[in-house]
């Protein structure tokens, strides 16, 4: 069995859904097809939830109606027979009636999660209706029947596996199963989700749960590129990456892959392929446990970074100082990306400013706190690069014209990270591309 996940752009237009249909039927292999919401839908649903949270029901109604019109224009292009169109129209009507009902009740976070789930439910039901119209035998597999997270918002992989295998056992002869990415049930049995980009995560979890042969992530780009193609002209897809290399790139900004999606496949040692829906014969990128070659393979940039520096002469040789600093971030469940230390100061970076004021206030008990916003982490990734002679010197030479706020070197064999002001990001990426890659 293989897992085929298709992102929002891959299902965002009726003709794209037909391409997905062609891709999942071009072989007889057993497969679970995981779909994201139509492109733009999740953003629209987020904006509806934000309007309701602010008590702006008229604005929420306006946004619901705008999204409704999009779907009313979508389904007649997707479905051709009168019977199928009636099914499609009914599906859309049911989901938008649900959204309109929410205008009449008190808003809370559970309702917001229900709102966010509508995108994947709509896309999968419409796609399944297309398969039915074309007499393509398939099974609709609701993710809410098997995908779950615990009280810490962590996937319950063992339970997911048990439930999913039990469901699949009822369909021994079927070859195609259609399910939703992103959505799940939480420990209170409420509708929840795996956070933004979570359809990749869903696909990897499903792959690990059924011990699939491969997890395929289908997007609108032919694999993971060695640099950001939106910024740099000369980029190319990377044929092979190790799980560790891919995880570093995903975490530090490579948009094609959700950062969390690596570990389930890595845990089960299942290859992950990044493929292009629009160019299905392109080789894309294959991610496995094998490490091939040494040297720089790719660059990634993570925006929206804030640097926090805590300076205190009391830190000098102070036992437990760093532990106390980190406990502040742990208290507010705020992850740290980079860390550098000296005898009198420690600098860290974060990308979540939700509890920024509280964090800074508590850190001021230890010394002077400086905050630098609008920073970007540029990550240089490749097998063993932290142990390769001259790598750091080459990187620094490429960035000699740009001020570097922090450097993280040696924490990983596969990654050298640098912090620069966001305004230097694009030029820095181009300079690194020119200096580190030659073809």
Secondary structure, 3 states (H helix, E strand, C coil): CEEEEECHHHHCCHHHHHHHHHHHCCCCCCEEEEECCCCCHHHHHHHHHHHHHCCCHHHHHHHHHHHHHHHHHHHHHHCCCHHHHHHHHHHHHHHHHHHHHHHHCCCCHHHHHHHHHHHHHHHHHHHHHHHHHCCCCCEECCHHHCCEECCCCCECHHHHHHHHHHHHCCCCCCCEEEEECCEEECCCCCEEECCCCHHHHHHHHHHHHHCCCEEEEEECCCCCECCCCCCCCCCCECCEEEHHHHHHHHHCCCCCCCCCHHHHHHHHCCEEEEEECCECCCCCEEEECCCCCCCCCEEEEEEEEEEEEEECHHHCCCCCHHHHHHHHHHHCCCCCCCEEECCCEEEEEECCCCCHHHHHHHHCCCCEEEEEEEEEEEEEECCCHHHCCCHHHHHHHHCCCCCCCEEEEEEECCEEEEEEEHHHHHHHHHHHHHHHCCC
